[in-house]
Amino acid sequence: MQFTSEDIQLLDGRFRRNLINSLHGAKSIGLVATIDSNGLSNLAIFSQIFHIGANPPLIGMLVRPDSVDRHTLHNIQSQGTYTIQHIKESYYKKAHQTSARYPKEVSEFQELGLNEAYIGDFPAPFLEDAELKIGLKLRSTQTLQENGTVLVIGEVVLIDVANGALSADGFIDPQILGTIAGGGLDAYYKLEKLSRLNYAKPNLPAQELSE
Amino acid sequence: MQFTSEDIQLLDGRFRRNLINSLHGAKSIGLVATIDSNGLSNLAIFSQIFHIGANPPLIGMLVRPDSVDRHTLHNIQSQGTYTIQHIKESYYKKAHQTSARYPKEVSEFQELGLNEAYIGDFPAPFLEDAELKIGLKLRSTQTLQENGTVLVIGEVVLIDVANGALSADGFIDPQILGTIAGGGLDAYYKLEKLSRLNYAKPNLPAQELSE
């Protein structure tokens, strides 16, 4: 089935949202945790999370202009720190539920029966159940002219990972962590590893790394 | 195992690249196809692809400052169009191999035995084997101050999807397409659907959509 630019414009809004949100395939999803100036925690699912660079270690995420995630953005901007955790099968329904429009005075941790954890003096909460905890310091925010989406760039300043998931060469295997991926606005997928491949060079066919 | 900001700075470069690239979990990967002013096609794997908005329909991707992908960026900027296709198990090793530093005068399509396809008068090539083909028109490029990475934003102007993968509500199921996800710099994962969940509302527990 084909859709031209004109077809896309004429689509029903819900159909278009599902179609365009699912277009680029598997999504990197995560639970972002923050705390406000009164000490109230917040937990929200994000599906637009991506690597920006390894040195300095930077992760980017997009915050929709009209979403409940604005509590998250407000906390990140006012406090300067936040955390990201992978989503596992055991709590993916609760993770999805964080996208409901809870009032500002409600902590999604408490509402959904998820436990906060703190590491050292890092101000933002982590999700206790997550086997990989990432602490970030805000580097910049900018609004994309195209549609008002906000690009948040954070520097990774703390990593806490279960030992068994960390390879000798630094690779963290999301399948070992039980990490799931997203699809569209509401679909969730388990991962099954095919392989890791060697560093690609011309005239050298791709080969599986032995582990 | 914990890493502080200081630990991360002191890591061996290869270990840090693997660690930080694998930190945020499953990656949305795709093959980006372009053509230059001489009609030479180019095909390159990207792992930083994300949804920006549904109306207008926008997809973003990041181009590393130092990578071979610069052929792709040059073609996008000079020609104004490009395509994205999902990566399937049947050609993921070839997709990985596109990251090798082939000379500018080599088409990865030809080098790797992958066929180009064209749709109507859309200028950029598609990958014939892909069951979802996305045609984009360049909207903007901007260089991120943090590390020189380039954010490319494109508008979706053409979608060609296998009928069986498109749900009645517009959702395209990546598992039906055989789409795989990435991890770190070199790992690849098949998807296995857990479920789609209902639109989240406070006081309404997350429920699986029947399909």
Contacts between the chains, C-beta under 8 A, distances in Angstrom:
chain1	res1	chain2	res2	distance
A	1	B	160	7.5
A	1	B	161	5.7
A	1	B	162	8.0
A	1	B	163	5.4
A	1	B	166	6.0
A	2	B	119	7.5
A	2	B	158	7.2
A	2	B	159	6.8
A	2	B	160	5.0
A	3	B	158	7.2
A	3	B	159	4.2
A	4	B	157	7.1
A	4	B	158	6.2
A	5	B	155	7.7
A	5	B	156	7.9
A	5	B	157	4.2
A	5	B	158	7.2
A	8	B	57	5.6
A	8	B	156	6.7
A	8	B	157	7.9
A	8	B	159	7.2
A	11	B	170	7.3
A	13	B	55	7.3
A	14	B	169	6.7
A	14	B	170	7.1
A	15	B	169	6.2
A	15	B	170	3.7
A	16	B	54	5.5
A	16	B	55	6.2
A	16	B	57	7.2
A	16	B	170	6.6
A	17	B	54	4.6
A	17	B	55	7.8
A	17	B	170	7.2
A	18	B	167	7.4
A	18	B	169	5.2
A	18	B	170	3.4
A	18	B	171	4.4
A	19	B	54	7.8
A	19	B	159	7.4
A	19	B	166	7.8
A	19	B	170	3.9
A	19	B	171	7.3
A	19	B	172	6.7
A	20	B	51	6.9
A	20	B	53	7.7
A	20	B	54	4.0
A	20	B	55	7.8
A	20	B	57	4.5
A	20	B	156	6.6
A	21	B	51	5.5
A	21	B	54	6.2
A	22	B	170	7.6
A	22	B	171	5.1
A	22	B	172	4.3
A	22	B	173	7.6
A	22	B	174	7.3
A	23	B	51	7.4
A	23	B	57	7.7
A	23	B	59	6.8
A	23	B	132	7.5
A	23	B	134	6.0
A	23	B	156	6.6
A	23	B	159	7.0
A	23	B	172	6.5
A	24	B	28	5.5
A	24	B	30	6.4
A	24	B	49	5.1
A	24	B	50	7.0
A	24	B	51	6.3
A	24	B	59	5.7
A	24	B	84	6.6
A	24	B	134	7.5
A	25	B	28	5.5
A	25	B	29	7.5
A	25	B	30	6.6
A	25	B	49	7.8
A	25	B	86	4.8
A	25	B	132	7.9
A	25	B	174	4.8
A	25	B	177	7.7
A	25	B	179	4.5
A	25	B	181	7.4
A	26	B	26	5.8
A	26	B	27	7.7
A	26	B	28	5.4
A	26	B	29	7.8
A	26	B	174	5.6
A	26	B	179	6.1
A	26	B	180	7.5
A	26	B	181	3.8
A	26	B	191	6.0
A	27	B	26	7.7
A	27	B	28	5.7
A	27	B	50	7.7
A	27	B	51	7.4
A	28	B	24	5.5
A	28	B	25	5.6
A	28	B	26	5.4
A	28	B	27	5.7
A	28	B	28	6.1
A	28	B	50	7.8
A	29	B	25	7.5
A	29	B	26	7.8
A	30	B	24	6.4
A	30	B	25	6.7
A	47	B	51	7.3
A	48	B	50	4.7
A	48	B	51	5.9
A	48	B	52	7.8
A	49	B	24	5.1
A	49	B	25	7.8
A	49	B	50	8.0
A	50	B	24	7.0
A	50	B	27	7.7
A	50	B	28	7.8
A	50	B	48	4.7
A	50	B	49	8.0
A	50	B	50	5.5
A	50	B	62	6.6
A	51	B	20	7.0
A	51	B	21	5.5
A	51	B	23	7.4
A	51	B	24	6.3
A	51	B	27	7.4
A	51	B	47	7.3
A	51	B	48	5.9
A	51	B	62	7.9
A	52	B	48	7.8
A	52	B	62	6.7
A	52	B	144	6.8
A	52	B	146	6.6
A	52	B	147	6.6
A	52	B	149	5.8
A	53	B	20	7.7
A	53	B	146	6.9
A	53	B	147	4.1
A	53	B	149	6.2
A	54	B	16	5.4
A	54	B	17	4.6
A	54	B	19	7.8
A	54	B	20	4.0
A	54	B	21	6.2
A	55	B	13	7.3
A	55	B	16	6.2
A	55	B	17	7.8
A	55	B	20	7.8
A	56	B	146	7.3
A	56	B	147	7.0
A	57	B	8	5.6
A	57	B	16	7.3
A	57	B	20	4.5
A	57	B	23	7.7
A	58	B	146	5.7
A	58	B	147	6.5
A	59	B	23	6.8
A	59	B	24	5.7
A	60	B	62	7.8
A	62	B	50	6.6
A	62	B	51	7.9
A	62	B	52	6.7
A	62	B	60	7.8
A	84	B	24	6.6
A	86	B	24	8.0
A	86	B	25	4.8
A	89	B	194	6.4
A	92	B	194	6.6
A	93	B	197	6.5
A	93	B	205	7.6
A	93	B	206	4.0
A	94	B	206	7.2
A	96	B	197	4.7
A	96	B	200	5.8
A	96	B	206	4.9
A	97	B	200	5.1
A	97	B	205	7.1
A	97	B	206	4.7
A	98	B	200	7.6
A	99	B	200	4.5
A	100	B	200	4.0
A	100	B	201	5.1
A	100	B	202	4.7
A	100	B	204	7.5
A	101	B	201	7.4
A	101	B	202	6.6
A	102	B	202	5.4
A	111	B	202	7.9
A	119	B	2	7.5
A	132	B	23	7.6
A	132	B	25	7.9
A	134	B	23	6.0
A	134	B	24	7.5
A	139	B	146	6.0
A	140	B	145	7.3
A	140	B	146	6.8
A	144	B	52	6.8
A	144	B	153	7.1
A	145	B	140	7.3
A	146	B	52	6.6
A	146	B	53	6.9
A	146	B	56	7.3
A	146	B	58	5.7
A	146	B	139	6.0
A	146	B	140	6.8
A	146	B	153	5.8
A	147	B	52	6.6
A	147	B	53	4.1
A	147	B	56	7.0
A	147	B	58	6.5
A	149	B	52	5.8
A	149	B	53	6.3
A	151	B	151	7.6
A	153	B	144	7.1
A	153	B	146	5.8
A	155	B	5	7.7
A	156	B	5	7.9
A	156	B	8	6.7
A	156	B	20	6.5
A	156	B	23	6.6
A	157	B	4	7.1
A	157	B	5	4.2
A	157	B	8	7.9
A	158	B	2	7.2
A	158	B	3	7.2
A	158	B	4	6.2
A	158	B	5	7.2
A	159	B	2	6.7
A	159	B	3	4.2
A	159	B	8	7.2
A	159	B	19	7.4
A	159	B	23	7.0
A	160	B	1	7.5
A	160	B	2	5.0
A	160	B	3	8.0
A	161	B	1	5.7
A	162	B	1	8.0
A	163	B	1	5.4
A	166	B	1	6.0
A	166	B	19	7.9
A	167	B	18	7.4
A	169	B	14	6.7
A	169	B	15	6.2
A	169	B	18	5.2
A	170	B	11	7.3
A	170	B	12	8.0
A	170	B	14	7.0
A	170	B	15	3.7
A	170	B	16	6.6
A	170	B	17	7.2
A	170	B	18	3.5
A	170	B	19	3.9
A	170	B	22	7.6
A	171	B	18	4.4
A	171	B	19	7.3
A	171	B	22	5.1
A	171	B	183	7.8
A	171	B	184	4.8
A	171	B	185	7.9
A	171	B	186	8.0
A	171	B	187	7.0
A	172	B	19	6.7
A	172	B	22	4.3
A	172	B	23	6.5
A	172	B	184	7.2
A	173	B	22	7.6
A	173	B	183	6.8
A	173	B	187	7.1
A	174	B	22	7.3
A	174	B	25	4.8
A	174	B	26	5.6
A	174	B	183	5.1
A	174	B	189	7.3
A	175	B	183	7.8
A	175	B	189	6.6
A	177	B	25	7.7
A	179	B	25	4.5
A	179	B	26	6.1
A	180	B	26	7.5
A	180	B	194	6.7
A	181	B	25	7.4
A	181	B	26	3.8
A	181	B	181	5.2
A	181	B	189	7.8
A	181	B	191	6.5
A	183	B	171	7.7
A	183	B	173	6.8
A	183	B	174	5.1
A	183	B	175	7.8
A	183	B	191	7.6
A	183	B	193	7.8
A	184	B	171	4.8
A	184	B	172	7.2
A	184	B	196	7.7
A	185	B	171	7.9
A	186	B	171	8.0
A	186	B	196	4.8
A	186	B	197	5.0
A	186	B	198	7.4
A	186	B	199	7.3
A	186	B	209	7.1
A	187	B	171	7.0
A	187	B	173	7.1
A	187	B	193	6.5
A	187	B	195	7.4
A	187	B	196	4.6
A	187	B	197	8.0
A	188	B	193	7.4
A	188	B	194	4.5
A	188	B	195	6.4
A	188	B	196	7.8
A	188	B	197	7.2
A	189	B	174	7.2
A	189	B	175	6.5
A	189	B	181	7.8
A	189	B	191	4.0
A	189	B	192	6.1
A	189	B	193	5.4
A	189	B	194	6.5
A	190	B	191	7.4
A	190	B	192	4.5
A	190	B	193	7.9
A	190	B	194	6.1
A	191	B	26	6.0
A	191	B	181	6.5
A	191	B	183	7.6
A	191	B	189	4.0
A	191	B	190	7.4
A	191	B	191	7.0
A	191	B	192	7.8
A	192	B	189	6.1
A	192	B	190	4.5
A	192	B	191	7.8
A	192	B	192	6.0
A	193	B	183	7.8
A	193	B	187	6.5
A	193	B	188	7.3
A	193	B	189	5.4
A	193	B	190	7.9
A	194	B	89	6.4
A	194	B	92	6.6
A	194	B	180	6.7
A	194	B	188	4.5
A	194	B	189	6.5
A	194	B	190	6.1
A	195	B	187	7.4
A	195	B	188	6.4
A	196	B	184	7.6
A	196	B	186	4.8
A	196	B	187	4.6
A	196	B	188	7.7
A	197	B	93	6.5
A	197	B	96	4.7
A	197	B	186	5.0
A	197	B	187	8.0
A	197	B	188	7.2
A	198	B	186	7.4
A	199	B	186	7.3
A	200	B	96	5.8
A	200	B	97	5.1
A	200	B	98	7.6
A	200	B	99	4.5
A	200	B	100	4.0
A	201	B	100	5.1
A	201	B	101	7.5
A	202	B	100	4.7
A	202	B	101	6.6
A	202	B	102	5.4
A	202	B	111	7.9
A	204	B	100	7.5
A	205	B	93	7.5
A	205	B	97	7.0
A	206	B	93	4.0
A	206	B	94	7.2
A	206	B	96	4.9
A	206	B	97	4.7
A	209	B	186	7.1
